[in-house]
Amino acid sequence: MVMKLYAVSDGPPSLAVRQALAHLQLPFELVSVDYGAGEHMTTEYALMNPQKEIPVLDDDGFFLSESNAILQYICDKYKPDSHLYPQEPKARAIVNHRLCFNLSTYYANISAYTMAPIFYDYDRTPLGLKKVHMALEVFETYLQRQGTQYAAADHLTIADFQLINTNMTLEAIGFDFSQYKRIHKWYNDFKKDYPDLWKISADAMKEIQHFAENPPDLTHLNHPIHPARKANK
């Protein structure tokens, strides 16, 4: 049975998994989750993922959420010798670190500034901007100390997919990060070296830019965490 990936078309975690599946040439069925319609908030969706977050992988009835875990799982099960997720302990530890760094710091701080104000009632604040620059400065330092072309090695790893798509949201809102020379080069090297994979991100970026210009009304979702923007009448 072919794997199913329940995903949104513009969410960085969904994009990262799609890119890994594409790069590994693993067949899968992409099941589009309509975020605006609240398909991820339903009782049926909660049976797959009680967190009601996206994406979710269905591998013949084995449901797995959290995009980092999905990336690790598909490599370990289907392509254990892939360079995307190396077996050597130290090399794998660096990949795992970059995945954790993205989740705890890079995506957490950047998406709060780039994505959250597009969809919910959040403002871009000086504190939020400070956190973005702190995240960028730390990643710049990691790239400098690592001295590799990509985030965790001289070749692409699953960590790059997560970090690239976080960074893409900065480009989507026109945020200039060119002062971070190593990040700027890493990001543009990915575009140049992997145009087919970048297209997945680029298509999503167009959607994000559209929503930024036309903020959606999500008041009907009654989201348990995020405050809905008041609809314009």
C-alpha positions in Angstrom: 0.0 0.0 0.0 1.4 3.4 -1.0 2.1 5.9 1.8 -0.3 8.8 2.2 0.9 12.2 3.3 -1.8 14.5 4.7 -0.4 18.0 4.1 -1.1 21.6 3.4 0.4 23.2 0.3 2.1 26.2 2.0 3.2 24.8 5.4 7.0 24.5 5.9 6.8 21.2 7.8 4.6 19.7 5.0 7.0 21.0 2.3 10.0 19.5 4.0 8.4 16.0 4.0 7.3 16.3 0.4 10.9 17.3 -0.6 12.4 14.3 1.2 9.9 11.9 -0.4 10.7 13.4 -3.8 14.4 13.3 -3.3 14.3 9.7 -2.1 12.0 8.8 -5.0 9.5 7.2 -2.7 5.9 6.9 -4.1 3.2 8.5 -2.0 -0.2 9.9 -2.3 -0.5 13.5 -1.4 -3.8 14.2 0.5 -4.5 17.9 0.6 -5.8 19.1 4.0 -7.9 22.2 3.7 -6.7 24.3 6.6 -9.2 27.1 5.9 -12.1 24.7 6.1 -10.8 23.3 9.3 -10.3 19.8 8.1 -7.4 19.3 10.6 -9.7 20.3 13.5 -12.2 17.4 13.0 -12.7 14.3 15.1 -11.7 12.2 12.2 -8.4 13.9 11.8 -7.7 13.7 15.5 -7.9 9.9 15.2 -4.7 10.2 13.1 -3.1 13.0 15.1 -4.6 14.1 18.5 -2.5 17.2 18.2 -4.5 18.2 15.1 -1.4 19.4 13.4 -0.1 19.0 9.9 1.4 16.9 8.3 0.5 13.3 9.1 2.0 10.2 7.4 -0.1 7.1 6.9 2.1 4.2 6.1 -0.4 1.3 5.7 -2.2 2.2 8.9 0.8 3.4 10.8 0.0 7.1 11.6 2.9 9.3 12.4 2.9 13.1 13.0 5.6 15.6 13.7 7.5 16.3 10.6 11.0 15.6 12.1 9.8 12.1 13.1 8.4 11.5 9.7 11.6 12.5 8.0 13.6 10.2 10.2 11.2 7.4 9.8 11.0 7.4 6.0 14.8 7.4 5.7 15.3 4.7 8.3 12.6 2.4 6.9 12.9 2.9 3.1 16.4 4.3 2.4 18.6 3.5 5.5 21.8 4.0 3.4 20.7 7.4 2.2 23.1 10.4 2.7 20.0 12.4 3.7 20.1 10.8 7.2 23.6 9.3 7.8 24.1 6.3 10.1 27.5 7.4 11.6 26.7 8.6 15.1 28.3 12.0 15.0 27.1 12.8 11.6 23.6 11.8 12.6 23.8 13.8 15.8 24.5 17.0 13.9 21.5 16.3 11.6 19.4 15.6 14.7 20.7 18.8 16.3 19.7 20.9 13.3 16.3 19.4 13.3 15.8 20.2 17.0 17.3 23.7 16.5 14.8 24.4 13.7 11.9 23.2 15.8 12.8 24.9 19.1 14.4 28.1 17.8 14.6 28.8 14.0 11.1 27.9 12.9 9.6 28.8 16.3 10.9 32.4 16.2 10.8 33.0 12.4 7.3 31.6 11.8 5.9 33.6 14.7 7.1 36.7 12.9 6.4 35.7 9.2 3.4 33.3 9.2 1.4 33.8 12.4 0.5 37.5 11.6 -0.8 36.5 8.1 -3.3 34.0 9.4 -4.1 35.1 13.0 -4.5 38.2 15.1 -0.8 38.7 15.8 1.4 41.8 15.2 5.0 41.9 14.0 6.7 43.5 17.0 10.2 44.8 17.8 10.6 41.8 20.1 9.5 39.4 17.4 12.0 41.0 15.1 14.7 40.7 17.7 14.0 37.0 18.0 14.3 36.5 14.3 17.7 38.1 14.2 18.8 36.0 17.2 17.8 32.9 15.4 19.6 34.0 12.2 22.7 34.9 14.2 22.8 31.4 15.8 22.3 29.6 12.5 25.0 31.8 10.9 27.3 30.7 13.7 26.5 27.0 13.2 27.2 27.3 9.5 30.5 29.1 10.2 31.7 26.6 12.8 30.6 23.6 10.7 32.2 24.9 7.6 30.1 22.8 5.3 28.1 23.7 2.2 24.8 22.6 3.8 23.4 22.8 7.2 24.8 19.6 8.7 27.2 18.3 6.1 28.8 18.9 2.7 25.7 17.3 1.2 22.0 17.7 1.6 20.3 16.2 4.7 16.8 16.1 6.0 17.7 19.1 8.2 18.1 21.3 5.2 14.5 20.7 4.1 13.2 22.0 7.4 15.6 25.0 7.6 15.1 25.9 3.9 11.4 26.1 4.3 11.6 28.2 7.4 13.9 30.5 5.6 11.5 30.6 2.6 8.9 32.4 4.8 11.4 35.2 5.3 11.7 35.6 1.5 7.9 35.4 1.2 7.4 38.6 3.3 10.3 40.4 1.7 12.6 40.1 4.7 16.2 40.9 3.7 18.6 38.4 5.4 21.5 39.0 3.0 23.7 40.3 5.9 23.9 36.7 7.0 26.3 35.7 4.3 26.5 32.0 5.0 22.8 31.6 5.3 22.3 33.6 2.1 24.8 31.4 0.2 23.4 28.2 1.7 19.8 29.2 0.8 20.7 30.2 -2.8 22.9 27.1 -3.3 19.9 25.0 -2.6 17.8 26.8 -5.2 20.6 26.4 -7.7 21.6 22.8 -6.9 18.1 21.4 -6.5 15.7 23.3 -8.7 13.0 20.6 -8.7 12.9 20.5 -4.9 13.0 24.3 -4.7 10.0 24.5 -6.9 8.0 22.8 -4.1 9.0 25.7 -1.8 8.6 28.4 -4.5 5.0 27.4 -5.3 4.2 27.5 -1.6 5.9 30.9 -1.3 3.5 32.3 -3.9 0.6 31.1 -1.8 2.0 32.7 1.3 2.4 36.0 -0.6 -1.2 35.8 -1.8 -2.4 35.3 1.8 -0.2 38.1 3.0 -2.0 40.4 0.5 -5.4 38.9 1.2 -5.5 37.7 4.8 -8.0 34.9 5.2 -10.9 35.0 7.6 -10.4 32.0 10.0 -12.8 33.1 12.7 -14.9 30.0 12.0 -12.1 27.7 13.1 -12.4 28.7 16.8 -8.7 27.7 17.1 -7.9 26.6 20.7 -4.6 28.5 20.7 -4.4 31.2 18.0 -6.6 34.3 18.3 -8.7 34.9 15.2 -8.4 38.1 13.4 -11.6 40.1 13.4 -13.3 39.7 10.0 -13.7 42.8 7.9 -17.3 43.5 7.2 
